[in-house]
Amino acid sequence: MQRPLIIALDLDDAAKRRALLEQFEGESLYVKVGMELFYREGRQVIQELKEKGHQIFLDLKLHDIPNTVQRTMKELASLDIDIVNVHAAGGKKMMAAAREGLEQGTKAGFDRPFLIAVTQLTSTDEETMRSDLLINRPLSEVVQSYASFAKESGVDGVVCSAKEVPLIHDACGSSFYTVCPGIRRAEDAVGDQKRVVTPQEARELGSWGIVVGRSITSAAEPFNVYQAMKQDWEGSR
């Protein structure tokens, strides 16, 4: 699979989403459907996006007992999505159950969706880990360990900050997928993200894929910003 720039469709209604995507008419995109969008529009939005020729990262971050996650992934596998995720904090048994569910739910003759695990949210920093999560280990150590647990559980890759990609590749190998949110242009506000990089920096750090939201979706000219960020990501300018 080509290393994607994934657009996060974090918009608050269907009309805005459709208006945004109309500006990309004829372009085959990789898009992220998050919790707000999926809980509001459900299976219909997946079908609509697939009919337009887009690939889909379904970002639901499952975190529950293994049996529940396994059964949920079996259902999600039937949606013809390309990537889906869990929280690595759910543990090895839960992550292994997620993969099992995807395998059970994938139709014969079709590829299983890629399964990735969230290490730590890019809105999390060292202070948050200590004060809120009561984790008294360095953030980098926790991320690397969670990535190793994910690989041992049969997960294909992780969601992480691009700054942590070299550590993850050291532990899990360069073929282990790293999908990196917290991507901004140098001139953009960072918002609620803490561990932020530019597309070029993500490429140089070895990220496999990047997720871009507000830098594109809130821009006055989303298509032009997308093209510029894609060129920076691919190193073509």
N, CA, C and O of each residue as an XYZ file, in Angstrom:
948
protein
N       0.846     -1.198      0.000
C       0.000      0.000      0.000
C       0.881      1.248      0.000
O       1.879      1.319      0.716
N       0.487      2.246     -0.829
C       1.214      3.501     -0.873
C       1.103      4.221      0.465
O       0.067      4.157      1.127
N       2.164      4.900      0.855
C       2.160      5.620      2.125
C       1.183      6.792      2.032
O       1.410      7.724      1.260
N       0.100      6.755      2.807
C      -0.986      7.719      2.583
C      -0.896      8.994      3.408
O      -0.327      9.018      4.499
N      -1.475     10.047      2.853
C      -1.876     11.217      3.625
C      -3.379     11.063      3.821
O      -4.142     11.093      2.855
N      -3.801     10.899      5.059
C      -5.192     10.606      5.390
C      -5.862     11.883      5.887
O      -5.381     12.519      6.824
N      -6.966     12.252      5.258
C      -7.715     13.452      5.674
C      -8.744     13.058      6.727
O      -9.583     12.189      6.489
N      -8.680     13.698      7.887
C      -9.627     13.432      8.964
C     -10.909     14.223      8.716
O     -10.903     15.453      8.746
N     -12.007     13.509      8.470
C     -13.281     14.159      8.179
C     -14.017     14.496      9.477
O     -15.136     14.039      9.710
N     -13.375     15.294     10.304
C     -13.938     15.645     11.610
C     -14.809     16.895     11.480
O     -14.501     17.943     12.048
N     -15.890     16.767     10.731
C     -16.826     17.864     10.508
C     -18.148     17.542     11.201
O     -18.478     16.374     11.408
N     -18.897     18.576     11.556
C     -20.032     18.342     12.451
C     -21.364     18.077     11.759
O     -22.375     17.917     12.442
N     -21.402     18.026     10.427
C     -22.617     17.557      9.773
C     -22.306     17.077      8.362
O     -21.247     17.371      7.806
N     -23.258     16.328      7.791
C     -23.048     15.691      6.492
C     -22.895     16.721      5.380
O     -22.127     16.508      4.443
N     -23.614     17.829      5.473
C     -23.538     18.837      4.421
C     -22.126     19.414      4.308
O     -21.612     19.597      3.204
N     -21.504     19.700      5.451
C     -20.136     20.226      5.431
C     -19.170     19.197      4.870
O     -18.270     19.536      4.102
N     -19.358     17.942      5.253
C     -18.476     16.876      4.746
C     -18.597     16.760      3.231
O     -17.589     16.682      2.528
N     -19.819     16.747      2.732
C     -20.015     16.614      1.286
C     -19.480     17.838      0.546
O     -18.899     17.707     -0.532
N     -19.673     19.026      1.119
C     -19.169     20.243      0.486
C     -17.641     20.221      0.409
O     -17.054     20.644     -0.587
N     -17.006     19.722      1.475
C     -15.549     19.608      1.462
C     -15.098     18.653      0.365
O     -14.209     18.978     -0.422
N     -15.709     17.479      0.315
C     -15.262     16.454     -0.631
C     -15.574     16.825     -2.076
O     -14.918     16.329     -2.991
N     -16.558     17.684     -2.295
C     -16.837     18.150     -3.651
C     -15.646     18.902     -4.235
O     -15.463     18.940     -5.451
N     -14.838     19.497     -3.362
C     -13.661     20.225     -3.833
C     -12.537     19.279     -4.277
O     -11.553     19.710     -4.877
N     -12.702     17.971     -3.970
C     -11.719     16.962     -4.362
C     -12.290     16.034     -5.437
O     -11.816     14.910     -5.606
N     -13.307     16.507     -6.162
C     -14.006     15.673     -7.139
C     -13.008     15.038     -8.112
O     -12.171     15.722     -8.702
N     -13.115     13.715     -8.266
C     -12.216     12.991     -9.160
C     -10.937     12.522     -8.504
O     -10.184     11.756     -9.105
N     -10.672     12.964     -7.280
C      -9.467     12.584     -6.552
C      -9.782     11.382     -5.660
O     -10.758     11.400     -4.910
N      -8.962     10.350     -5.745
C      -9.114      9.205     -4.853
C      -8.362      9.502     -3.570
O      -7.138      9.628     -3.577
N      -9.086      9.614     -2.475
C      -8.507     10.041     -1.209
C      -8.413      8.885     -0.223
O      -9.059      7.849     -0.380
N      -7.588      9.096      0.796
C      -7.615      8.254      1.992
C      -8.208      9.135      3.079
O      -7.664     10.198      3.378
N      -9.318      8.706      3.675
C     -10.000      9.546      4.651
C     -10.157      8.804      5.980
O     -10.220      7.576      6.028
N     -10.217      9.590      7.048
C     -10.446      9.036      8.382
C     -11.877      9.333      8.813
O     -12.309     10.486      8.831
N     -12.597      8.281      9.158
C     -13.930      8.414      9.738
C     -13.786      8.167     11.230
O     -13.503      7.049     11.658
N     -13.982      9.209     12.014
C     -13.823      9.103     13.455
C     -15.129      8.791     14.162
O     -16.156      8.532     13.534
N     -15.063      8.823     15.478
C     -16.220      8.443     16.290
C     -17.427      9.339     16.050
O     -18.543      8.843     15.895
N     -17.215     10.660     16.018
C     -18.357     11.570     15.851
C     -19.111     11.270     14.557
O     -20.336     11.153     14.547
N     -18.356     11.148     13.471
C     -18.969     10.922     12.167
C     -19.639      9.553     12.086
O     -20.757      9.441     11.583
N     -18.970      8.520     12.573
C     -19.534      7.177     12.473
C     -20.752      7.022     13.376
O     -21.739      6.401     12.983
N     -20.694      7.577     14.574
C     -21.840      7.457     15.477
C     -23.040      8.263     14.971
O     -24.186      7.931     15.273
N     -22.773      9.321     14.205
C     -23.863     10.133     13.670
C     -24.472      9.513     12.408
O     -25.693      9.510     12.248
N     -23.635      8.990     11.517
C     -24.130      8.550     10.211
C     -24.032      7.046      9.989
O     -24.683      6.508      9.093
N     -23.222      6.362     10.800
C     -23.177      4.909     10.749
C     -22.643      4.329      9.444
O     -21.803      4.924      8.768
N     -23.162      3.143      9.114
C     -22.676      2.411      7.944
C     -22.869      3.188      6.649
O     -22.112      3.011      5.695
N     -23.870      4.039      6.617
C     -24.177      4.771      5.394
C     -22.996      5.610      4.920
O     -22.725      5.674      3.721
N     -22.293      6.251      5.847
C     -21.182      7.111      5.435
C     -20.040      6.281      4.859
O     -19.360      6.728      3.936
N     -19.823      5.091      5.385
C     -18.782      4.214      4.837
C     -19.135      3.834      3.400
O     -18.289      3.900      2.507
N     -20.361      3.446      3.190
C     -20.805      3.053      1.853
C     -20.686      4.224      0.872
O     -20.233      4.054     -0.260
N     -21.097      5.405      1.320
C     -21.045      6.589      0.462
C     -19.612      6.911      0.051
O     -19.345      7.206     -1.114
N     -18.697      6.853      1.008
C     -17.291      7.162      0.715
C     -16.675      6.111     -0.197
O     -15.896      6.442     -1.091
N     -17.018      4.854      0.021
C     -16.495      3.789     -0.832
C     -17.008      3.924     -2.270
O     -16.270      3.673     -3.222
N     -18.245      4.312     -2.417
C     -18.804      4.495     -3.761
C     -18.092      5.613     -4.516
O     -18.071      5.624     -5.746
N     -17.507      6.555     -3.769
C     -16.739      7.639     -4.378
C     -15.288      7.226     -4.658
O     -14.516      8.007     -5.215
N     -14.921      6.005     -4.273
C     -13.586      5.502     -4.569
C     -12.536      5.812     -3.528
O     -11.341      5.708     -3.806
N     -12.963      6.199     -2.313
C     -12.010      6.563     -1.272
C     -11.662      5.357     -0.394
O     -12.473      4.447     -0.222
N     -10.441      5.365      0.158
C     -10.048      4.379      1.158
C     -10.341      4.959      2.539
O     -10.347      6.176      2.728
N     -10.587      4.057      3.512
C     -11.122      4.517      4.799
C     -10.337      3.951      5.970
O     -10.109      2.746      6.075
N      -9.931      4.862      6.846
C      -9.413      4.520      8.164
C     -10.550      4.785      9.147
O     -10.905      5.937      9.400
N     -11.117      3.715      9.698
C     -12.203      3.834     10.677
C     -11.582      3.930     12.070
O     -11.072      2.952     12.615
N     -11.642      5.129     12.621
C     -10.905      5.467     13.842
C     -11.849      5.433     15.043
O     -12.315      6.475     15.503
N     -12.128      4.228     15.547
C     -13.040      4.079     16.686
C     -12.320      3.769     17.993
O     -12.926      3.838     19.062
N     -11.040      3.431     17.921
C     -10.215      3.225     19.119
C     -10.886      2.280     20.126
O     -11.088      2.654     21.281
N     -11.224      1.083     19.703
C     -11.908      0.154     20.591
C     -11.053     -0.170     21.819
O      -9.837     -0.331     21.722
N     -11.706     -0.259     22.955
C     -11.020     -0.567     24.223
C     -12.068     -1.176     25.147
O     -12.832     -0.465     25.799
N     -12.088     -2.510     25.191
C     -13.102     -3.203     25.983
C     -12.559     -4.596     26.293
O     -11.405     -4.896     25.986
N     -13.377     -5.436     26.891
C     -12.923     -6.796     27.174
C     -12.698     -7.533     25.850
O     -13.353     -7.218     24.856
N     -11.790     -8.501     25.819
C     -11.435     -9.145     24.550
C     -12.614     -9.694     23.765
O     -12.660     -9.548     22.544
N     -13.561    -10.319     24.437
C     -14.683    -10.920     23.732
C     -15.531     -9.872     23.010
O     -15.959    -10.085     21.876
N     -15.767     -8.746     23.671
C     -16.544     -7.674     23.057
C     -15.815     -7.079     21.861
O     -16.425     -6.821     20.824
N     -14.520     -6.861     22.003
C     -13.734     -6.301     20.902
C     -13.686     -7.269     19.726
O     -13.782     -6.853     18.572
N     -13.538     -8.547     20.014
C     -13.497     -9.559     18.950
C     -14.798     -9.538     18.150
O     -14.767     -9.531     16.920
N     -15.935     -9.528     18.836
C     -17.223     -9.554     18.144
C     -17.483     -8.251     17.383
O     -18.070     -8.260     16.301
N     -17.039     -7.131     17.962
C     -17.219     -5.848     17.284
C     -16.377     -5.787     16.016
O     -16.851     -5.326     14.977
N     -15.137     -6.249     16.094
C     -14.281     -6.245     14.909
C     -14.825     -7.169     13.822
O     -14.669     -6.884     12.635
N     -15.445     -8.244     14.207
C     -16.062     -9.132     13.218
C     -17.133     -8.380     12.439
O     -17.254     -8.557     11.226
N     -17.907     -7.546     13.118
C     -18.929     -6.743     12.448
C     -18.293     -5.659     11.576
O     -18.719     -5.444     10.441
N     -17.279     -4.980     12.104
C     -16.658     -3.886     11.363
C     -15.958     -4.375     10.100
O     -15.884     -3.649      9.109
N     -15.442     -5.608     10.132
C     -14.742     -6.149      8.960
C     -15.652     -6.243      7.752
O     -15.173     -6.259      6.618
N     -16.952     -6.306      7.973
C     -17.897     -6.437      6.864
C     -18.148     -5.109      6.155
O     -18.862     -5.074      5.153
N     -17.568     -4.009      6.660
C     -17.858     -2.683      6.113
C     -16.962     -2.297      4.944
O     -17.140     -1.220      4.374
N     -16.008     -3.139      4.571
C     -15.072     -2.825      3.481
C     -14.207     -1.621      3.829
O     -13.950     -0.767      2.981
N     -13.758     -1.558      5.085
C     -12.827     -0.513      5.503
C     -11.397     -0.994      5.248
O     -11.163     -2.176      4.996
N     -10.450     -0.063      5.318
C      -9.064     -0.396      5.009
C      -8.171     -0.455      6.246
O      -7.247     -1.265      6.308
N      -8.444      0.396      7.222
C      -7.715      0.411      8.492
C      -8.725      0.596      9.613
O      -9.698      1.336      9.464
N      -8.492     -0.082     10.742
C      -9.302      0.119     11.936
C      -8.376      0.015     13.136
O      -7.284     -0.543     13.029
N      -8.800      0.549     14.283
C      -7.855      0.595     15.395
C      -8.470      0.256     16.751
O      -9.687      0.235     16.933
N      -7.565     -0.006     17.688
C      -7.884     -0.260     19.090
C      -6.919      0.562     19.940
O      -5.971      1.153     19.423
N      -7.169      0.592     21.238
C      -6.205      1.174     22.176
C      -5.271      0.063     22.664
O      -5.727     -0.958     23.179
N      -3.972      0.267     22.499
C      -2.999     -0.721     22.980
C      -3.115     -0.927     24.485
O      -2.754     -1.989     24.992
N      -3.613      0.075     25.202
C      -3.764     -0.038     26.656
C      -4.752     -1.132     27.048
O      -4.808     -1.523     28.214
N      -5.529     -1.629     26.091
C      -6.434     -2.732     26.378
C      -5.725     -4.051     26.618
O      -6.326     -4.995     27.130
N      -4.445     -4.127     26.250
C      -3.661     -5.320     26.550
C      -3.541     -6.293     25.381
O      -4.249     -6.190     24.379
N      -2.618     -7.242     25.544
C      -2.306     -8.184     24.469
C      -3.497     -9.063     24.098
O      -3.759     -9.280     22.915
N      -4.216     -9.570     25.093
C      -5.346    -10.450     24.787
C      -6.415     -9.714     23.992
O      -6.998    -10.270     23.061
N      -6.667     -8.477     24.356
C      -7.661     -7.701     23.629
C      -7.213     -7.447     22.200
O      -8.014     -7.567     21.273
N      -5.940     -7.096     22.004
C      -5.443     -6.823     20.656
C      -5.466     -8.085     19.800
O      -5.820     -8.032     18.622
N      -5.093     -9.208     20.383
C      -5.149    -10.469     19.637
C      -6.587    -10.815     19.274
O      -6.848    -11.320     18.182
N      -7.518    -10.545     20.181
C      -8.931    -10.801     19.910
C      -9.449     -9.905     18.790
O     -10.291    -10.325     17.997
N      -8.947     -8.670     18.724
C      -9.343     -7.757     17.657
C      -8.937     -8.302     16.300
O      -9.724     -8.274     15.354
N      -7.720     -8.794     16.201
C      -7.274     -9.376     14.930
C      -8.115    -10.612     14.582
O      -8.508    -10.798     13.430
N      -8.384    -11.441     15.574
C      -9.193    -12.636     15.329
C     -10.567    -12.260     14.784
O     -11.069    -12.894     13.856
N     -11.175    -11.222     15.369
C     -12.480    -10.789     14.898
C     -12.437    -10.288     13.464
O     -13.339    -10.577     12.678
N     -11.401     -9.544     13.120
C     -11.266     -9.062     11.747
C     -11.126    -10.218     10.767
O     -11.722    -10.208      9.690
N     -10.345    -11.200     11.146
C     -10.164    -12.361     10.267
C     -11.477    -13.119     10.085
O     -11.786    -13.588      8.990
N     -12.234    -13.233     11.150
C     -13.517    -13.942     11.070
C     -14.531    -13.185     10.218
O     -15.342    -13.795      9.521
N     -14.485    -11.854     10.276
C     -15.493    -11.056      9.593
C     -15.163    -10.674      8.159
O     -16.027    -10.169      7.441
N     -13.924    -10.908      7.730
C     -13.528    -10.544      6.365
C     -14.077    -11.560      5.372
O     -13.901    -12.767      5.543
N     -14.739    -11.066      4.340
C     -15.331    -11.937      3.337
C     -14.260    -12.707      2.576
O     -13.159    -12.202      2.356
N     -14.583    -13.908      2.185
C     -13.658    -14.739      1.409
C     -13.260    -13.997      0.133
O     -14.099    -13.431     -0.567
N     -11.953    -14.016     -0.148
C     -11.455    -13.354     -1.343
C     -11.110    -11.899     -1.155
O     -10.609    -11.261     -2.082
N     -11.367    -11.347      0.036
C     -11.059     -9.949      0.336
C      -9.903     -9.887      1.336
O      -9.687    -10.815      2.115
N      -9.172     -8.785      1.300
C      -8.082     -8.584      2.258
C      -8.633     -8.129      3.596
O      -9.556     -7.315      3.655
N      -8.065     -8.657      4.668
C      -8.425     -8.202      6.012
C      -8.012     -6.742      6.189
O      -6.929     -6.358      5.746
N      -8.850     -5.916      6.827
C      -8.414     -4.546      7.127
C      -7.156     -4.552      7.980
O      -6.966     -5.437      8.815
N      -6.299     -3.562      7.765
C      -5.146     -3.397      8.631
C      -5.621     -3.032     10.035
O      -6.553     -2.246     10.208
N      -4.970     -3.610     11.020
C      -5.284     -3.327     12.424
C      -4.124     -2.575     13.044
O      -2.985     -3.042     13.016
N      -4.413     -1.412     13.604
C      -3.379     -0.639     14.276
C      -3.843     -0.297     15.690
O      -5.040     -0.290     15.978
N      -2.887     -0.018     16.561
C      -3.181      0.232     17.973
C      -2.649      1.601     18.395
O      -1.520      1.964     18.066
N      -3.459      2.347     19.116
C      -3.050      3.647     19.639
C      -2.096      3.428     20.806
O      -2.428      2.723     21.759
N      -0.915      4.027     20.734
C       0.047      3.916     21.839
C      -0.310      4.932     22.932
O      -0.765      4.559     24.013
N      -0.100      6.208     22.636
C      -0.582      7.291     23.490
C      -1.116      8.386     22.566
O      -0.512      8.684     21.536
N      -2.234      8.974     22.933
C      -2.811     10.043     22.127
C      -1.820     11.193     21.977
O      -1.051     11.482     22.894
N      -1.844     11.853     20.806
C      -0.908     12.960     20.597
C      -1.296     14.201     21.402
O      -0.574     15.197     21.374
N      -2.411     14.159     22.110
C      -2.759     15.228     23.055
C      -2.173     14.961     24.442
O      -2.309     15.781     25.349
N      -1.520     13.807     24.599
C      -0.938     13.422     25.892
C       0.516     13.850     25.963
O       1.268     13.686     25.002
N       0.911     14.402     27.108
C       2.323     14.713     27.348
C       2.763     14.046     28.646
O       1.977     13.353     29.291
N       4.023     14.258     29.026
C       4.584     13.604     30.211
C       3.792     13.941     31.473
O       3.532     13.068     32.301
N       3.413     15.201     31.614
C       2.688     15.624     32.810
C       1.326     14.935     32.896
O       0.916     14.488     33.968
N       0.629     14.853     31.762
C      -0.676     14.181     31.747
C      -0.542     12.714     32.124
O      -1.370     12.178     32.861
N       0.497     12.070     31.622
C       0.697     10.661     31.954
C       0.899     10.471     33.452
O       0.361      9.536     34.045
N       1.675     11.359     34.056
C       1.956     11.212     35.498
C       0.749     11.577     36.350
O       0.400     10.848     37.278
N       0.106     12.712     36.038
C      -0.936     13.226     36.924
C      -2.297     12.575     36.684
O      -3.050     12.345     37.631
N      -2.615     12.277     35.420
C      -3.947     11.759     35.099
C      -3.970     10.240     34.923
O      -4.907      9.575     35.364
N      -2.942      9.699     34.280
C      -2.915      8.262     33.987
C      -2.123      7.466     35.022
O      -2.145      6.236     35.014
N      -1.423      8.173     35.913
C      -0.622      7.545     36.975
C       0.426      6.577     36.410
O       0.710      5.532     36.996
N       0.990      6.953     35.258
C       2.070      6.179     34.644
C       3.371      6.926     34.889
O       3.582      8.013     34.351
N       4.229      6.347     35.692
C       5.462      7.024     36.084
C       6.666      6.518     35.302
O       7.748      6.341     35.863
N       6.479      6.288     34.018
C       7.559      5.928     33.103
C       7.649      7.017     32.047
O       6.659      7.700     31.784
N       8.814      7.192     31.436
C       8.920      8.185     30.354
C       7.960      7.856     29.219
O       7.736      6.687     28.903
N       7.402      8.876     28.618
C       6.443      8.703     27.529
C       7.029      7.848     26.407
O       6.355      6.963     25.881
N       8.272      8.111     26.047
C       8.898      7.361     24.953
C       8.998      5.880     25.282
O       8.817      5.038     24.403
N       9.282      5.554     26.531
C       9.386      4.148     26.944
C       8.027      3.457     26.878
O       7.929      2.306     26.452
N       6.985      4.163     27.302
C       5.640      3.596     27.274
C       5.205      3.343     25.834
O       4.672      2.278     25.523
N       5.429      4.312     24.963
C       5.037      4.171     23.560
C       5.763      2.997     22.917
O       5.144      2.195     22.218
N       7.055      2.889     23.145
C       7.825      1.793     22.558
C       7.354      0.439     23.078
O       7.251     -0.519     22.313
N       7.069      0.357     24.370
C       6.604     -0.895     24.955
C       5.234     -1.288     24.409
O       5.006     -2.449     24.070
N       4.316     -0.312     24.323
C       2.986     -0.594     23.794
C       3.073     -1.076     22.344
O       2.336     -1.972     21.933
N       3.983     -0.471     21.575
C       4.159     -0.892     20.183
C       4.658     -2.334     20.120
O       4.198     -3.116     19.288
N       5.590     -2.681     20.991
C       6.102     -4.058     21.026
C       4.998     -5.041     21.403
O       4.900     -6.119     20.817
N       4.163     -4.674     22.381
C       3.041     -5.534     22.769
C       2.074     -5.720     21.602
O       1.547     -6.810     21.383
N       1.849     -4.633     20.857
C       0.943     -4.710     19.708
C       1.482     -5.676     18.663
O       0.739     -6.507     18.140
N       2.755     -5.572     18.362
C       3.333     -6.479     17.357
C       3.245     -7.925     17.823
O       2.919     -8.812     17.035
N       3.533     -8.168     19.096
C       3.449     -9.535     19.642
C       2.026    -10.085     19.547
O       1.831    -11.299     19.498
N       1.039     -9.197     19.521
C      -0.373     -9.605     19.499
C      -0.911     -9.784     18.084
O      -2.084    -10.114     17.908
N      -0.067     -9.570     17.074
C      -0.509     -9.739     15.699
C      -1.072     -8.487     15.059
O      -1.683     -8.547     13.992
N      -0.867     -7.343     15.715
C      -1.329     -6.066     15.178
C      -0.348     -5.604     14.093
O       0.850     -5.872     14.181
N      -0.861     -4.911     13.074
C      -0.038     -4.535     11.920
C       0.785     -3.280     12.139
O       1.782     -3.071     11.449
N       0.390     -2.443     13.084
C       1.099     -1.193     13.294
C       0.474     -0.412     14.426
O      -0.376     -0.921     15.156
N       0.905      0.834     14.565
C       0.423      1.662     15.673
C       0.097      3.075     15.207
O       0.572      3.539     14.171
N      -0.721      3.735     16.002
C      -0.920      5.176     15.915
C       0.030      5.810     16.921
O       0.046      5.436     18.094
N       0.818      6.768     16.457
C       1.817      7.373     17.344
C       2.187      8.747     16.818
O       1.836      9.105     15.694
N       2.891      9.506     17.624
C       3.493     10.731     17.138
C       4.649     10.375     16.208
O       5.363      9.399     16.436
N       4.822     11.163     15.177
C       5.948     10.923     14.266
C       7.279     10.993     15.001
O       8.253     10.365     14.588
N       7.324     11.758     16.091
C       8.568     11.865     16.855
C       8.983     10.527     17.460
O      10.151     10.331     17.796
N       8.035      9.613     17.598
C       8.319      8.316     18.220
C       8.562      7.202     17.204
O       8.842      6.067     17.587
N       8.456      7.519     15.914
C       8.617      6.495     14.881
C       9.985      5.812     14.944
O      10.038      4.585     14.866
N      11.091      6.546     15.081
C      12.388      5.853     15.146
C      12.470      4.859     16.311
O      13.033      3.775     16.155
N      11.918      5.213     17.467
C      11.914      4.296     18.608
C      11.109      3.035     18.302
O      11.510      1.925     18.651
N       9.977      3.227     17.649
C       9.111      2.088     17.320
C       9.769      1.191     16.290
O       9.689     -0.033     16.393
N      10.415      1.779     15.303
C      11.121      0.964     14.314
C      12.288      0.205     14.944
O      12.584     -0.920     14.541
N      12.946      0.808     15.924
C      14.015      0.099     16.641
C      13.475     -1.153     17.321
O      14.130     -2.195     17.337
N      12.274     -1.041     17.883
C      11.697     -2.154     18.636
C      10.967     -3.159     17.752
O      10.966     -4.355     18.041
N      10.346     -2.678     16.675
C       9.409     -3.512     15.913
C       9.789     -3.716     14.451
O       9.129     -4.473     13.739
N      10.842     -3.048     13.999
C      11.253     -3.172     12.608
C      10.631     -2.094     11.739
O       9.576     -1.552     12.070
N      11.279     -1.786     10.636
C      10.847     -0.677      9.781
C       9.588     -0.992      8.988
O       8.956     -0.077      8.459
N       9.205     -2.275      8.890
C       8.002     -2.631      8.143
C       6.729     -2.528      8.991
O       5.623     -2.678      8.471
N       6.882     -2.273     10.290
C       5.734     -2.117     11.182
C       5.108     -0.753     10.911
O       5.795      0.266     10.966
N       3.802     -0.729     10.619
C       3.150      0.505     10.191
C       3.086      1.528     11.326
O       2.804      1.193     12.477
N       3.353      2.775     10.970
C       3.242      3.890     11.917
C       2.353      4.961     11.287
O       2.732      5.605     10.309
N       1.170      5.138     11.861
C       0.205      6.122     11.376
C       0.223      7.294     12.351
O      -0.022      7.122     13.545
N       0.515      8.484     11.836
C       0.856      9.599     12.714
C      -0.096     10.781     12.559
O      -0.075     11.463     11.534
N      -0.940     11.031     13.580
C      -1.714     12.276     13.638
C      -0.836     13.391     14.209
O       0.380     13.233     14.325
N      -1.455     14.512     14.562
C      -0.668     15.624     15.095
C       0.213     16.245     14.023
O       1.340     16.659     14.296
N      -0.310     16.308     12.788
C       0.444     16.873     11.664
C      -0.085     18.274     11.375
O      -1.285     18.468     11.187
N       0.809     19.229     11.344
C       0.442     20.620     11.068
C       1.467     21.233     10.126
O       2.621     20.804     10.090
N       1.048     22.231      9.366
C       2.011     23.077      8.666
C       2.704     23.963      9.697
O       2.183     24.171     10.792
N       3.866     24.479      9.350
C       4.628     25.291     10.295
C       3.836     26.504     10.762
O       4.000     26.957     11.895
N       2.967     27.038      9.886
C       2.234     28.259     10.232
C       0.928     27.997     10.955
O       0.252     28.950     11.343
N       0.540     26.732     11.153
C      -0.747     26.403     11.755
C      -0.692     26.402     13.278
O       0.352     26.133     13.872
N      -1.829     26.705     13.901
C      -1.968     26.555     15.349
C      -1.993     25.064     15.687
O      -2.514     24.262     14.913
N      -1.434     24.691     16.839
C      -1.373     23.269     17.202
C      -2.654     22.783     17.862
O      -2.868     21.575     17.965
N      -3.523     23.708     18.317
C      -4.791     23.289     18.926
C      -4.558     22.466     20.180
O      -3.765     22.841     21.044
N      -5.275     21.307     20.275
C      -5.173     20.477     21.472
C      -4.097     19.402     21.354
O      -4.000     18.522     22.209
N      -3.289     19.473     20.296
C      -2.216     18.500     20.124
C      -0.968     18.960     20.869
O      -0.726     20.158     21.017
N      -0.178     17.993     21.335
C       1.049     18.323     22.060
C       2.303     17.906     21.280
O       3.287     18.645     21.243
N       2.265     16.724     20.658
C       3.450     16.188     19.974
C       3.235     16.322     18.468
O       2.773     15.397     17.800
N       3.588     17.513     17.950
C       3.208     17.926     16.602
C       4.436     18.019     15.702
O       5.504     18.443     16.143
N       4.276     17.616     14.420
C       5.333     17.781     13.427
C       4.704     18.201     12.094
O       3.487     18.128     11.924
N       5.545     18.641     11.155
C       5.099     18.969      9.803
C       5.137     17.706      8.945
O       5.757     16.716      9.334
N       4.474     17.728      7.770
C       4.548     16.561      6.878
C       5.975     16.186      6.497
O       6.321     15.004      6.461
N       6.797     17.179      6.215
C       8.183     16.894      5.844
C       8.927     16.219      6.993
O       9.666     15.258      6.777
N       8.734     16.720      8.211
C       9.395     16.109      9.371
C       8.922     14.673      9.568
O       9.722     13.793      9.889
N       7.617     14.430      9.376
C       7.082     13.072      9.511
C       7.735     12.133      8.503
O       8.078     10.999      8.834
N       7.906     12.611      7.271
C       8.569     11.797      6.244
C      10.002     11.499      6.641
O      10.454     10.359      6.534
N      10.713     12.508      7.096
C      12.120     12.336      7.456
C      12.290     11.406      8.650
O      13.316     10.738      8.774
N      11.290     11.357      9.531
C      11.336     10.478     10.696
C      10.957      9.032     10.359
O      11.123      8.133     11.184
N      10.447      8.815      9.144
C      10.140      7.455      8.707
C       8.701      7.017      8.885
O       8.415      5.821      8.836
N       7.782      7.959      9.092
C       6.368      7.609      9.262
C       5.840      6.893      8.020
O       6.245      7.196      6.897
N       4.931      5.940      8.236
C       4.307      5.251      7.101
C       3.127      6.042      6.553
O       2.955      6.145      5.338
N       2.313      6.600      7.445
C       1.161      7.392      7.022
C       0.952      8.550      7.975
O       1.340      8.485      9.142
N       0.334      9.617      7.474
C       0.026     10.761      8.337
C      -1.464     11.072      8.251
O      -2.110     10.818      7.234
N      -1.998     11.630      9.348
C      -3.401     12.026      9.417
C      -3.446     13.538      9.596
O      -2.863     14.080     10.535
N      -4.144     14.213      8.685
C      -4.253     15.674      8.721
C      -5.724     16.055      8.802
O      -6.535     15.606      7.992
N      -6.061     16.880      9.776
C      -7.439     17.317      9.929
C      -7.623     18.779      9.641
O      -7.776     19.177      8.486
N      -7.610     19.596     10.697
C      -7.989     20.990     10.579
C      -7.132     21.805      9.616
O      -7.624     22.760      9.014
N      -5.863     21.447      9.461
C      -5.020     22.187      8.509
C      -5.625     22.177      7.117
O      -5.475     23.140      6.365
N      -6.311     21.087      6.768
C      -6.969     20.976      5.463
C      -8.435     21.344      5.561
O      -8.916     22.177      4.792
N      -9.156     20.737      6.497
C     -10.621     20.884      6.512
C     -11.071     22.284      6.907
O     -12.182     22.684      6.559
N     -10.234     23.048      7.631
C     -10.605     24.414      8.024
C      -9.971     25.472      7.139
O     -10.132     26.668      7.383
N      -9.254     25.040      6.117
C      -8.561     25.987      5.239
C      -9.544     26.674      4.295
O     -10.598     26.126      3.972
N      -9.191     27.868      3.862
C     -10.024     28.587      2.895
C     -10.042     27.855      1.552
O     -11.051     27.868      0.846
N      -8.938     27.226      1.208
C      -8.827     26.462     -0.041
C      -8.286     25.069      0.284
O      -7.096     24.811      0.102
N      -9.148     24.171      0.764
C      -8.696     22.857      1.239
C      -7.905     22.053      0.211
O      -6.909     21.418      0.557
N      -8.337     22.073     -1.048
C      -7.647     21.272     -2.061
C      -6.213     21.759     -2.264
O      -5.295     20.949     -2.389
N      -6.018     23.071     -2.298
C      -4.675     23.610     -2.486
C      -3.768     23.273     -1.308
O      -2.598     22.941     -1.497
N      -4.311     23.358     -0.087
C      -3.525     23.001      1.092
C      -3.187     21.511      1.071
O      -2.061     21.116      1.377
N      -4.171     20.692      0.707
C      -3.934     19.248      0.587
C      -2.803     18.957     -0.390
O      -1.904     18.173     -0.087
N      -2.843     19.583     -1.555
C      -1.802     19.338     -2.556
C      -0.436     19.756     -2.051
O       0.548     19.049     -2.273
N      -0.357     20.903     -1.368
C       0.924     21.377     -0.852
C       1.456     20.450      0.237
O       2.644     20.131      0.257
N       0.568     20.014      1.151
C       1.008     19.123      2.223
C       1.388     17.750      1.668
O       2.316     17.110      2.164
N       0.675     17.305      0.650
C       0.980     16.021      0.026
C       2.349     16.067     -0.640
O       3.109     15.102     -0.569
N       2.660     17.173     -1.280
C       3.976     17.321     -1.899
C       5.081     17.316     -0.839
O       6.130     16.702     -1.036
N       4.843     18.001      0.286
C       5.825     17.989      1.377
C       5.984     16.587      1.945
O       7.094     16.161      2.267
N       4.865     15.867      2.067
C       4.874     14.513      2.598
C       5.627     13.563      1.669
O       6.377     12.698      2.123
N       5.420     13.733      0.380
C       6.056     12.837     -0.591
C       7.456     13.305     -0.995
O       8.180     12.585     -1.684
N       7.835     14.515     -0.563
C       9.164     15.030     -0.921
C       9.272     15.398     -2.376
O      10.334     15.267     -2.986
N       8.152     15.866     -2.943
C       8.147     16.152     -4.381
C       8.260     17.634     -4.697
O       8.047     18.047     -5.837
N       8.597     18.437     -3.689
C       8.841     19.858     -3.995
C       9.933     20.397     -3.073
O      10.293     21.571     -3.163
